[in-house]
Amino acid sequence: MAKIGIMGGTFDPIHNGHLLLGRQAYEEYGLDQVWYMPSGTPPHKRDRQVTGAGDRCAMVALAIRDYPYFRLSDFEIRREGNTYTAQTLQLLADQYPQHRFYFIIGADSLYQIETWYHPEQVLGRTVILAACREYPQASRTIEEQRVYLMARYRKADIRLLHCEEVDISSGELRRMHARGTGICKYVPKAVEAYIEEHHLYQDKTKE
């Protein structure tokens, strides 16, 4: 049985924070691989136009090419309609019963997870690996949130990743690039070159 980390997201664009979490999960929990899985049609991103799957997958492939334990997965891209995490995890379990899956998320997602589609299924179908980051505006510490969720959802197995998150979002990077601000500090050089070459994130009206 292989231990497989799943790093999901739109990756529009992928950035160094995504790579940091993947590396930490791999090292801290002894994973065999981490699959970077760009979302197909994310239901929570209906308010903006998401960059095409081909470009997002290409950027992920460039970002992870130097990491032998990272893999690009088009599992969600190949699905039609909205892609929900609960459904993806069930389909992964059905297709790869020989693997154990670990779902890697940022700290903000651990606070928001109860707003997801069928959170009880998400928490019951995988081990959650969440970045350990405190939010002063939150009513609970990250550890209190972990304990709360595991008490409420009895099947939940939530563990923390002990690393600092990169304090940047893909949305901020799109806006920075549209303004002409360099993003080389936040994305791999190959990803920045791809964005330039393919003229991505130049239309501010898409934000």
LINLINMO-V920170 format. One line per field, one symbol per residue. psi: psi as a letter, one per 40 degrees, with the letter a starting at -180 (. if undefined). A space follows every 50 residues. Layout:
psi=???
This chain:
psi=hihhhhhiidfgiiidddddddddddddefidihhhghicghdefeeihh iidddddddddddedehdeihhhfdddeiiaihidddddddddddgeeih ihhhiidddddedeeihgdddddeeihhhhhghihdeieiiddddddddd ddgdehhhiihgihihgiidddddddddeehiedeeiidddddddddefi fehdee.
